[in-house]
Amino acid sequence: MQNIQEFHLFDNDQNFQKQKQESIDQLIQNPNILKFLSDHSLNREFIEDNWVEFLDYQEDLQICQNCKDLSQCQKVSKGMQQLLCLEDEGLNCCSNLQAVAFQNPIHHC
């Protein structure tokens, strides 16, 4: 299956490109994402190539940050947390199957 970014649907849309760059600037400020990039010697280009996956991860993480305990989990899949995994084929946001809400959200596969 092709990644939607491979279709280059928004390459000529300046407003979209500006919003994407601003979004990437915000992603880079996330300490978990910054640590993941540093641990794997990755740069901004990697975020640009995997922008949607990083956005999904950040959205998931924001839900978890305000969680007090598993009984108050706001997610449909209670206690499940996305983890950033760098695999041979690229970035993967995998789910933590241990149903623990308070683990380090960075995982090295």
C-alpha positions in Angstrom: 0.0 0.0 0.0 1.3 3.4 -0.9 1.7 6.2 1.6 -0.6 9.2 0.8 2.5 11.4 0.9 3.8 9.6 -2.2 0.9 11.0 -4.2 2.2 14.6 -3.7 -1.4 15.9 -3.6 -0.5 19.0 -1.6 2.9 19.9 -3.0 1.7 23.1 -4.7 -0.6 24.2 -1.9 1.4 26.9 -0.1 -1.1 27.2 2.8 -1.0 23.5 3.5 2.8 23.5 3.3 3.0 26.4 5.8 0.6 24.6 8.2 2.6 21.4 7.9 5.9 23.2 8.7 4.3 24.9 11.7 3.0 21.5 12.8 6.5 20.0 12.4 8.0 22.9 14.5 5.6 22.0 17.3 6.3 18.3 17.0 10.0 19.0 17.4 9.3 20.7 20.7 7.8 17.5 22.2 10.4 16.1 24.5 9.5 12.5 23.7 9.8 13.0 20.0 13.0 15.0 20.4 14.5 12.1 22.5 13.4 9.6 19.9 15.1 11.6 17.1 18.2 12.0 19.2 18.4 8.4 20.2 18.2 7.3 16.5 20.3 10.1 15.0 17.3 11.3 13.0 16.6 14.8 11.7 13.8 17.1 10.6 13.6 15.4 7.3 12.6 12.2 9.0 9.7 14.0 10.7 8.7 15.5 7.4 8.6 12.0 5.8 6.7 10.5 8.7 4.6 13.6 9.7 1.2 11.8 9.9 2.6 9.1 12.1 4.2 11.6 14.5 0.9 13.6 14.6 -0.9 10.4 15.5 1.6 9.6 18.2 1.4 13.1 19.7 -2.4 13.1 19.8 -2.3 9.7 21.5 0.3 10.9 24.0 -1.7 14.0 24.9 -4.6 11.9 26.0 -2.3 9.8 28.2 -0.6 12.8 29.8 -3.7 13.8 31.7 -4.6 10.3 32.8 -4.6 9.7 36.5 -4.9 5.9 36.4 -6.1 3.1 34.2 -9.7 3.3 35.6 -9.9 6.9 34.3 -8.5 6.1 30.8 -10.3 8.1 28.1 -9.4 5.9 25.3 -11.6 3.3 23.6 -8.8 0.7 24.1 -8.3 1.3 27.8 -4.7 1.6 28.8 -3.3 1.2 25.3 -0.5 3.6 24.4 1.2 4.2 21.1 5.0 3.8 21.1 7.4 5.1 18.5 9.2 2.2 17.0 11.9 2.5 14.3 12.0 -0.6 12.2 13.7 -1.6 9.0 10.8 -0.3 6.9 10.6 3.0 8.8 8.6 4.5 11.6 5.9 2.5 13.2 3.5 3.6 15.9 2.8 0.4 17.7 0.5 -0.1 20.6 1.6 -1.1 24.1 -0.3 -4.3 24.8 0.5 -4.3 28.5 -2.4 -2.0 29.3 -0.2 0.2 31.6 -0.9 3.9 31.4 2.3 5.1 33.0 5.2 3.8 30.9 7.8 5.6 29.0 6.2 6.4 25.6 9.3 5.6 23.7 10.1 2.1 22.7 13.0 0.7 20.8 11.8 -2.3 18.8 
